Amino acid sequence: MISKHVFYRMFDKLSREQRFALIELPPEPTSFFVIFQQLTQVRKQIEFFEEKERQLLKEADIGFQKLQ
């Protein structure tokens, strides 16, 4: 399995036709472009949840400080 940064590097080198060509893998065919879009969406979700985690930990820290 390739890493994310290797995928993005390889994706950047593909021609437009190659990016949209279907990859025949079970269970359904997809394209590098679809993979790119989904990875981009996942990265945005990761950023959202990391920020949410920071906010929750900050609130917990304030709560623990009030207990002392």
C-alpha positions in Angstrom: 0.0 0.0 0.0 1.3 3.5 -0.9 1.3 6.4 1.6 -0.7 9.5 1.1 2.2 11.7 0.1 3.3 9.2 -2.5 -0.2 9.0 -3.9 -0.4 12.8 -4.2 3.0 13.0 -5.8 2.1 10.3 -8.3 -1.3 11.9 -9.0 0.3 15.2 -9.9 2.4 13.5 -12.5 -0.6 11.9 -14.3 -2.2 13.3 -17.4 -5.8 14.4 -17.4 -6.8 11.3 -19.3 -4.9 9.1 -16.8 -6.6 10.8 -13.8 -10.0 10.0 -15.1 -9.3 6.5 -16.5 -11.1 3.8 -14.5 -9.2 1.4 -12.3 -10.7 -2.1 -12.5 -10.6 -3.3 -8.9 -13.3 -5.1 -7.1 -15.9 -4.3 -5.9 -16.4 -1.3 -8.2 -14.3 0.6 -10.7 -13.1 4.0 -9.7 -10.6 6.6 -11.0 -7.6 8.3 -9.6 -9.6 11.5 -9.6 -12.3 10.0 -7.4 -9.6 8.8 -5.0 -8.1 12.3 -5.0 -11.5 13.8 -4.2 -12.2 11.4 -1.4 -8.8 11.8 0.1 -9.2 15.6 0.0 -12.6 15.2 1.8 -11.0 13.0 4.4 -8.2 15.5 5.0 -10.8 18.2 5.6 -12.7 16.0 8.0 -9.5 15.1 9.9 -8.7 18.9 10.3 -12.3 19.4 11.5 -12.1 16.6 14.1 -8.6 17.6 15.2 -9.8 21.2 15.9 -12.9 19.8 17.7 -10.6 17.7 19.8 -8.5 20.7 20.7 -11.7 22.7 21.7 -13.0 19.8 23.8 -9.6 19.3 25.6 -9.5 23.1 26.2 -12.9 23.0 27.8 -11.9 20.0 29.9 -8.8 21.7 31.0 -10.8 24.8 32.1 -13.2 22.5 33.9 -10.4 20.7 35.8 -8.9 24.0 36.7 -12.2 25.1 38.3 -12.3 21.9 40.3 -9.0 22.7 42.0 
